[in-house]
Amino acid sequence: MPATLRWMILCLFLTLAMLALAACSDDGEGVVKVVYSDSSFFTTGNDDPALVDSVRLVIFDQFWQDVKDDYAYISGKGAVWDAAREEWRPEVVRSLTYYQYQNLLLGAMSVLEDENLALIDSTGEVHPAYEAKRKVNWRIDAWQATAEQLNYEVQSGWGWGIADTVGYFFFNSFDPESFDETEFDVALESMRDLSAIMFDMRTAGEVVVSLTVPKLDAAGLQILSEPVISRFVEDEVTVLEQHSNDSPDVDPIIITPRGEWSFTKPVILLIGQDTINEGELFAAAMSQLPNVSLIGDSTAGLVGATQYYELYEELDYTIPTIGYTYVDGDPLRGEGLMPVHLIRWTPDSFIDDDYVLISAFLWIDQFLE
């Protein structure tokens, strides 16, 4: 038995002993979702400027109409958004200051229960109108202690290592400004003869796209992780579909093979509640390939290409304007992606080492037997 695997098994046994003393979770599935909304991000102070009466309703009506027209997931929520206008528009008239006004807009958006709907303040900080608290199956110090055993190579937003016959990639970003596909290809080449590859996507949560121009068009829009996915297909394949609210057309997301060879042996994606946006989109696309398995925990169920809107002076906001579905029409949003193998955990799972990651490697070892 390889030394690295023996080390992982020992760590797992020690962690299991601790787990025996702890309850798995409130719902027995290792996941607890606590949802809340808060419209008090902006604090009123002596420097809080008054908002000109004549523009309050104009701004609100433009904001409400933008969401009505462009929000990719307005279908099924239209009545809720109409009711929000009736409830919050009178409050707009009574709002005295700029900060109060921003809080009212956040309150209105919160009824749509979408974390990608947000206001952006004058410092550039993003304030979601709605937020779901999730239990995340990852902790940085425990992960670092385990990753050291893999001779982990750090890149910008990602990294890689090797455990015996299994390659390992960790991604928390597919930012095109920092991701270098040439560096990825070099890492993948070193794994060409390995038995399997694992992608650790437990903290992958970049917003898909953010633009300052209006009306982002779904046609031809590719996902940021496409350069990675393209190394795992042998033929051109449609993995997902995308749509915008203002068009009945559905545009396919087509992946074309890239490079001189493709990795077609088993690929395992380790996912969790912090796998959101582009990370979740990557997991959904990869899950359509026949050699890919998802393990870990369910993902967030939060996918949408988010667009930046300039509304009034320093009052900006974001709206998900592109939605995604599987090829059969089922939406990506909602419950999130479900793993074929659930790795149960508690906060004690990360005291010394990354129990979830170790368990994932052990599952792969059994899977390959």
C-alpha positions as CSV (number, residue, x, y, z in Angstrom):
1,M,0.0,0.0,0.0
2,P,1.5,3.4,-1.0
3,A,2.8,5.5,1.9
4,T,0.5,8.5,1.1
5,L,-2.6,6.2,1.2
6,R,-1.5,4.7,4.5
7,W,-1.2,8.2,6.0
8,M,-4.6,9.1,4.8
9,I,-6.2,6.0,6.2
10,L,-4.6,6.6,9.6
11,C,-5.9,10.2,9.6
12,L,-9.3,9.0,8.7
13,F,-9.5,6.5,11.5
14,L,-8.5,9.2,14.0
15,T,-11.1,11.5,12.6
16,L,-13.8,8.8,12.7
17,A,-13.1,8.3,16.4
18,M,-13.9,12.0,17.0
19,L,-17.0,11.8,14.7
20,A,-18.4,9.0,16.8
21,L,-18.7,11.5,19.7
22,A,-20.5,14.1,17.6
23,A,-23.9,14.3,15.9
24,C,-23.8,14.5,12.2
25,S,-26.1,17.4,11.7
26,D,-29.6,18.7,12.4
27,D,-31.1,17.1,9.4
28,G,-29.0,13.9,9.3
29,E,-27.5,14.8,5.9
30,G,-24.6,16.9,6.9
31,V,-26.3,20.1,5.7
32,V,-28.3,22.8,7.5
33,K,-29.6,25.7,5.6
34,V,-30.6,28.8,7.6
35,V,-32.0,31.6,5.4
36,Y,-32.2,35.2,6.3
37,S,-32.6,38.6,4.7
38,D,-31.3,41.9,6.1
39,S,-32.0,45.3,4.7
40,S,-30.0,47.4,7.1
41,F,-26.5,47.2,5.6
42,F,-26.4,51.0,5.1
43,T,-26.1,53.0,8.3
44,T,-27.7,56.5,8.7
45,G,-25.3,59.1,10.0
46,N,-24.7,62.9,10.1
47,D,-23.1,62.7,6.6
48,D,-26.2,60.9,5.2
49,P,-27.3,63.1,2.3
50,A,-30.9,63.8,1.5
51,L,-32.2,62.3,-1.7
52,V,-34.0,64.7,-4.0
53,D,-37.7,64.1,-3.8
54,S,-38.2,64.3,-7.6
55,V,-35.9,61.4,-8.4
56,R,-37.0,58.9,-5.7
57,L,-39.8,57.4,-7.7
58,V,-38.1,57.7,-11.0
59,I,-35.1,55.7,-9.7
60,F,-37.3,53.1,-8.0
61,D,-39.4,52.6,-11.1
62,Q,-36.4,52.2,-13.4
63,F,-34.8,49.8,-10.9
64,W,-38.0,47.7,-10.6
65,Q,-38.5,47.6,-14.4
66,D,-34.8,46.6,-15.0
67,V,-35.4,43.6,-12.7
68,K,-38.7,42.8,-14.3
69,D,-37.3,42.9,-17.8
70,D,-33.8,41.4,-17.3
71,Y,-33.8,39.1,-14.3
72,A,-33.3,35.6,-15.8
73,Y,-35.3,33.9,-13.1
74,I,-38.4,36.2,-13.1
75,S,-40.5,33.4,-14.4
76,G,-42.4,32.0,-11.4
77,K,-41.5,35.1,-9.4
78,G,-43.3,37.8,-11.4
79,A,-46.3,38.0,-9.0
80,V,-43.9,38.3,-6.0
81,W,-42.0,41.1,-7.8
82,D,-45.3,42.9,-8.7
83,A,-46.4,42.7,-5.0
84,A,-43.0,44.1,-4.0
85,R,-43.6,47.2,-6.0
86,E,-46.9,47.8,-4.4
87,E,-45.4,47.3,-0.9
88,W,-42.1,49.2,-1.3
89,R,-43.0,52.1,-3.6
90,P,-44.9,54.0,-1.0
91,E,-42.0,53.6,1.4
92,V,-39.7,55.2,-1.2
93,V,-41.7,58.4,-1.0
94,R,-41.3,58.5,2.8
95,S,-37.5,57.7,2.7
96,L,-35.6,60.8,3.9
97,T,-32.0,60.0,3.1
98,Y,-29.8,58.3,0.6
99,Y,-28.9,55.5,3.0
100,Q,-32.5,54.8,3.9
101,Y,-33.3,54.7,0.2
102,Q,-30.7,52.1,-0.4
103,N,-32.0,50.0,2.4
104,L,-35.5,50.1,0.8
105,L,-34.1,48.9,-2.5
106,L,-32.4,46.0,-0.7
107,G,-35.6,45.2,1.1
108,A,-37.5,45.1,-2.2
109,M,-34.9,42.8,-3.8
110,S,-34.9,40.4,-0.8
111,V,-38.3,39.1,-1.7
112,L,-36.8,37.4,-4.8
113,E,-34.5,35.3,-2.5
114,D,-31.4,35.5,-4.8
115,E,-27.9,36.1,-3.5
116,N,-26.8,37.5,-6.9
117,L,-29.2,40.5,-6.6
118,A,-27.2,43.1,-4.7
119,L,-26.5,46.8,-4.3
120,I,-23.0,48.2,-4.7
121,D,-21.9,51.1,-2.4
122,S,-19.6,54.0,-3.2
123,T,-16.6,52.0,-2.1
124,G,-17.4,49.1,-4.4
125,E,-18.5,46.8,-1.7
126,V,-21.3,44.4,-2.7
127,H,-24.3,44.0,-0.4
128,P,-26.5,41.0,-1.2
129,A,-30.2,41.7,-0.6
130,Y,-30.6,38.0,0.4
131,E,-28.2,35.6,1.9
132,A,-28.3,31.9,2.8
133,K,-26.1,30.7,5.6
134,R,-24.6,27.4,4.7
135,K,-22.5,24.8,6.5
136,V,-19.3,24.6,4.4
137,N,-17.4,21.3,4.2
138,W,-14.0,23.0,4.1
139,R,-11.7,24.9,6.4
140,I,-8.5,26.5,5.2
141,D,-6.1,25.4,7.9
142,A,-7.2,21.8,7.8
143,W,-7.1,21.8,4.1
144,Q,-3.6,23.3,4.0
145,A,-2.3,20.6,6.4
146,T,-3.6,17.9,4.1
147,A,-2.6,19.6,0.8
148,E,1.0,19.7,2.0
149,Q,1.1,15.9,1.7
150,L,0.3,16.3,-2.0
151,N,3.3,18.5,-2.9
152,Y,0.7,21.1,-3.7
153,E,1.6,23.7,-6.3
154,V,-0.1,27.1,-5.8
155,Q,-1.3,29.1,-8.8
156,S,-3.6,32.2,-8.9
157,G,-7.0,31.0,-7.9
158,W,-6.1,27.4,-8.2
159,G,-3.4,24.8,-7.6
160,W,-2.6,21.1,-8.1
161,G,-0.8,18.1,-6.6
162,I,-0.6,14.3,-6.9
163,A,-1.5,11.6,-4.4
164,D,0.0,8.3,-5.6
165,T,-2.0,7.6,-8.8
166,V,-4.6,10.3,-8.4
167,G,-4.2,13.9,-9.7
168,Y,-5.6,16.7,-7.6
169,F,-6.8,20.2,-8.7
170,F,-8.1,22.8,-6.3
171,F,-10.1,25.7,-7.8
172,N,-11.7,28.7,-6.1
173,S,-11.7,30.9,-9.2
174,F,-11.8,30.7,-13.0
175,D,-11.0,34.4,-13.4
176,P,-9.7,34.9,-16.9
177,E,-7.5,37.7,-15.7
178,S,-5.4,35.3,-13.6
179,F,-6.1,31.8,-14.9
180,D,-3.5,30.6,-17.4
181,E,-4.6,27.6,-19.4
182,T,-1.0,27.0,-20.4
183,E,-0.1,26.4,-16.8
184,F,-3.1,24.2,-16.4
185,D,-2.0,22.1,-19.4
186,V,1.4,21.6,-17.9
187,A,-0.1,20.3,-14.7
188,L,-2.5,18.1,-16.6
189,E,0.4,16.7,-18.7
190,S,2.0,15.5,-15.5
191,M,-1.2,13.5,-14.7
192,R,-1.6,11.9,-18.2
193,D,-0.8,8.4,-17.0
194,L,-2.5,8.6,-13.6
195,S,-5.6,6.5,-12.8
196,A,-7.9,9.4,-12.0
197,I,-8.2,13.1,-11.3
198,M,-10.0,14.9,-8.5
199,F,-11.3,18.5,-8.8
200,D,-11.8,20.0,-5.3
201,M,-14.5,22.6,-5.9
202,R,-15.7,23.1,-2.3
203,T,-14.9,26.9,-2.3
204,A,-15.4,27.7,-6.0
205,G,-17.7,30.6,-6.1
206,E,-16.8,33.3,-8.6
207,V,-19.6,35.4,-10.1
208,V,-19.9,34.1,-13.7
209,V,-19.6,37.5,-15.5
210,S,-20.0,41.2,-14.6
211,L,-20.3,43.8,-17.3
212,T,-21.0,47.5,-17.3
213,V,-22.9,47.3,-20.6
214,P,-26.7,46.6,-20.6
215,K,-28.5,43.6,-22.1
216,L,-25.9,40.9,-21.9
217,D,-26.7,38.5,-24.8
218,A,-26.7,34.8,-24.1
219,A,-25.9,33.9,-27.7
220,G,-22.2,32.8,-27.9
221,L,-21.5,33.4,-24.2
222,Q,-19.2,30.7,-23.0
223,I,-18.6,29.8,-19.4
224,L,-15.2,30.8,-17.8
225,S,-14.2,27.2,-17.1
226,E,-14.5,26.1,-20.7
227,P,-10.7,25.9,-21.2
228,V,-10.6,23.3,-18.4
229,I,-13.6,21.3,-19.5
230,S,-12.3,21.2,-23.1
231,R,-9.4,19.0,-22.0
232,F,-11.8,16.2,-20.8
233,V,-13.9,15.7,-23.9
234,E,-12.9,13.8,-27.1
235,D,-15.7,15.1,-29.3
236,E,-17.7,18.3,-29.4
237,V,-20.5,18.1,-26.9
238,T,-23.4,20.3,-25.6
239,V,-23.2,20.2,-21.8
240,L,-25.8,22.9,-20.8
241,E,-28.1,25.6,-22.2
242,Q,-28.4,29.2,-21.4
243,H,-31.2,31.8,-21.8
244,S,-32.1,35.4,-21.1
245,N,-35.4,36.7,-19.8
246,D,-36.1,38.9,-22.9
247,S,-35.7,36.2,-25.5
248,P,-37.5,32.9,-26.1
249,D,-34.3,31.4,-27.6
250,V,-32.2,28.9,-25.8
251,D,-28.5,28.9,-26.6
252,P,-26.4,25.7,-26.2
253,I,-23.1,25.7,-24.3
254,I,-20.9,23.7,-26.6
255,I,-17.5,22.3,-25.5
256,T,-14.9,21.6,-28.2
257,P,-11.9,19.4,-27.5
258,R,-8.7,21.4,-26.9
259,G,-5.1,20.1,-26.9
260,E,-3.4,17.0,-28.4
261,W,-5.1,14.6,-26.1
262,S,-8.1,14.3,-23.7
263,F,-8.2,12.8,-20.2
264,T,-11.1,10.3,-20.3
265,K,-10.3,8.2,-17.3
266,P,-12.3,8.7,-14.1
267,V,-12.8,12.3,-12.9
268,I,-14.2,13.0,-9.5
269,L,-15.5,16.4,-8.4
270,L,-15.5,17.1,-4.7
271,I,-18.3,19.6,-4.1
272,G,-20.1,21.4,-1.2
273,Q,-22.4,24.2,-0.1
274,D,-19.8,26.8,-1.1
275,T,-19.7,25.5,-4.7
276,I,-21.6,28.4,-6.3
277,N,-21.9,30.4,-9.5
278,E,-19.0,29.6,-11.8
279,G,-17.9,26.7,-9.7
280,E,-21.4,25.2,-9.7
281,L,-21.6,25.8,-13.5
282,F,-18.3,23.9,-13.9
283,A,-19.6,21.0,-11.8
284,A,-22.9,20.9,-13.7
285,A,-21.2,20.9,-17.1
286,M,-18.6,18.3,-16.1
287,S,-21.3,16.1,-14.6
288,Q,-22.7,15.6,-18.1
289,L,-19.6,13.7,-19.1
290,P,-19.8,9.9,-18.7
291,N,-16.6,9.5,-16.7
292,V,-17.4,12.2,-14.1
293,S,-18.7,11.5,-10.6
294,L,-19.7,14.1,-7.9
295,I,-19.0,13.4,-4.3
296,G,-19.1,15.4,-1.0
297,D,-22.1,17.6,-0.3
298,S,-24.9,19.3,-2.3
299,T,-24.0,22.6,-4.0
300,A,-25.6,25.9,-3.4
301,G,-28.1,25.9,-6.3
302,L,-27.0,29.5,-7.1
303,V,-26.1,30.0,-10.8
304,G,-26.6,33.0,-13.0
305,A,-24.4,35.3,-15.1
306,T,-24.6,38.5,-13.1
307,Q,-24.6,41.9,-14.8
308,Y,-23.7,45.3,-13.4
309,Y,-26.2,48.2,-13.6
310,E,-25.6,51.9,-13.0
311,L,-28.7,53.4,-11.6
312,Y,-28.1,56.8,-10.0
313,E,-24.8,58.5,-9.2
314,E,-23.1,56.1,-6.7
315,L,-26.1,53.7,-6.6
316,D,-25.4,50.6,-8.6
317,Y,-26.7,47.1,-8.4
318,T,-26.4,43.6,-10.0
319,I,-29.0,41.4,-11.7
320,P,-28.5,37.8,-12.9
321,T,-29.4,38.2,-16.6
322,I,-28.4,34.8,-17.9
323,G,-30.0,31.6,-16.6
324,Y,-28.8,28.0,-17.2
325,T,-30.5,24.7,-17.7
326,Y,-29.5,21.2,-18.5
327,V,-30.0,20.0,-22.1
328,D,-33.3,18.4,-21.1
329,G,-34.6,21.8,-19.8
330,D,-34.3,21.1,-16.1
331,P,-33.0,24.3,-14.3
332,L,-29.6,24.3,-12.5
333,R,-31.1,26.5,-9.8
334,G,-32.9,25.3,-6.7
335,E,-31.7,22.4,-4.6
336,G,-28.2,22.3,-6.2
337,L,-26.2,19.4,-7.5
338,M,-26.4,16.2,-5.5
339,P,-23.4,14.0,-5.0
340,V,-23.5,10.3,-5.8
341,H,-21.6,9.7,-2.5
342,L,-22.3,11.9,0.5
343,I,-19.4,12.5,2.8
344,R,-20.8,13.2,6.3
345,W,-18.9,15.6,8.5
346,T,-19.1,17.9,11.5
347,P,-17.0,20.9,12.6
348,D,-14.8,18.5,14.4
349,S,-13.9,16.9,11.1
350,F,-11.4,19.7,10.5
351,I,-9.5,19.8,13.8
352,D,-6.2,18.6,12.4
353,D,-6.6,17.4,8.9
354,D,-9.2,17.8,6.1
355,Y,-11.4,14.8,6.8
356,V,-13.6,15.4,3.8
357,L,-10.6,15.5,1.4
358,I,-9.1,12.4,3.0
359,S,-12.4,10.6,2.7
360,A,-12.7,11.6,-0.9
361,F,-9.3,10.0,-1.7
362,L,-10.3,6.8,0.0
363,W,-13.6,6.7,-1.9
364,I,-11.6,7.1,-5.2
365,D,-9.3,4.3,-4.1
366,Q,-12.3,2.0,-3.6
367,F,-13.9,3.2,-6.8
368,L,-10.9,2.3,-8.8
369,E,-10.6,-1.3,-7.4
